[in-house]
Amino acid sequence: MVDENSRASEPPLRVVLVAPQTIEQQVIEETEKVDLQIISGRVLALHGWLGAFHGEFVSGDAGATAPLEDQGRSHAFDLVLDLSATPVIQRSVLPLGYFAPRGLGSIARAEAAIRQLAGYFVKRRYFHYSLDLCAHEAYGTSGCTRCLDVCGAQAIRSTGTGIEVEPHLCQGCAACSLACPTGALSFSLPNRDELLRATQQALRNCAASHPTIVVHSPEAADMVDGLGACVTLTVNPLPAFGEELWLMALALGAREVVLLDMPAMPAESRRLVEERLRVTEVILRAMGRDDLSVTLAAEPQDLTRLAGQTTETADNHATREVVTGLRKREFLMQGLAQIESAVSFPAAPLPKGAAFGTIELDEARCTLCSSCARLCPTAAIGFVGQPVVQLRFFEAACVQCGICQRGCPEHAIELNPRLSPGDVRAAWRVLNEDSLVACIDCGQPFISGRLLQSLLRKAKEELNLPPQQIEQMQRCPDCRQRRPV
């Protein structure tokens, strides 16, 4: 561990070593050029990033957990070289400034890199977050956790009312923006509109009809040279080119989108891409578009089938105009609408976790209390109180976050991930309805009959309220004020 006082570029480095007593002497003999302090113990946990690491350890003398500052040194460290048999930090995306090399060659390279990390550094902010679009929580009810589940850097945490991204840990893998169904988390550079314009221009520059477009990272530029596919697009990182852009590329004239995988992609990102590809495959087949596909090329040799590929020429290619500046969900719906087959198709089930679908409502249980409508973060559920009480649903807006299901006091809602035809997705439909009951004093309709009956039953059977309070529940709010109990 290099401590916070070692920012000067010239050697020697000031180092704090936490190690068992058995290797202290060996270390002393081999580190004459280093200003070294040795603490006998074992590191339990490390938190932080370049310039701001904090550690906890078990002291070799006391055997108790303590912050490193208790040994007379600052507990903040600029850099960490972890040579433990099992690395203290185990993530697919390690924090900047943390090195856990294995093997002599790797250790030497890590040491050389550490000596270069002196001075001041500018950390790029890769993401943009909009709380008003987030489906993570509503009124204390938890919902979507997709971004938290895929962050290989563990840079995202729940705040209870939303999520928070630690920009020092975020290294721009873009998995969160691909996972986010609403666009609350989006990748900043390049953003969605920039990638769409680049895709559209690349397709317009291609003379072939319905070409294959290969999307790749900068490191793979040499691999795509000589391919028959006339459209290649460099995107860094690859997950920034999300499912909404896959669909728009197909809508703009591509017949296939090939994503070129790279070994450097975090495992969480790769699993997410594969999951989204499976959902997209089901969607395309359900819509009757067997001529279109989106695939992941895991190895460079997977692209050999594209070499020498030729397609018929077209004079009017990729001229379809698309609307930019949309939220992610609107973007997705635009892409689906443009590639959907004219032939109607039945609703197709999607894998669990897909961000498309409907809700199944048990009408016998539902009291039309409107809790689900108030909780729904995407306004997919609507509540109408006049002239009859109605619960309505707009499928295109539902991201299957589950807040309505968890927040329903009657346990009357189940999620149903599926893809429906466009005319079903884009239309409000009534899930349940009931007539209003009139106030026993003024005669003004004021509450759903089902809800009133449910409240009266609970008041009698569970709360054992006196008759005058039960009678009061059958009055409208104005009459309750005029006749308090």
Secondary structure, 3 states (H helix, E strand, C coil): CEECCCCCCCCCCEEEEEECHHHHHHHHHHCCCCEEEEEEEEEEEEECCCCCEEEEEEECCCCCEEEHHHHCCCCEEEEEECCCCCCCCCCCCCCCCEECCCCHHHHHHHHHHHHHCCCCCCCCCCEEECHHHCCCEECCEECCCHHHHHCCCCCEEECCCCEEECCCCCCCCCHHHHHCCCCCEEECCCCHHHHHHHHHHHHHCCCECCCEEEEECHHHHHHHCCECCCEEEECCCHHHCCHHHHHHHHHCCCCEEEEECCCCCCHHHHHHHHHHHHHHHHHHHHCCCCCCEEEEECCHHHHHHHECCCCCECCCCCCCCCCCCCCHHHHHHHHHHHHCCCCCCCCEECCCCCCCEEEEECCCCCCCCCHHHHHCCCCCEEEECCCCEEEEEEHHHCCCCCHHHHHCCCCCEEEEEEECCHHHHCCEEEEEEECEEECCCCCCEEEEHHHHHHHHHHHHHCCCCCHHHHHHCCCCHHHHHHCCC
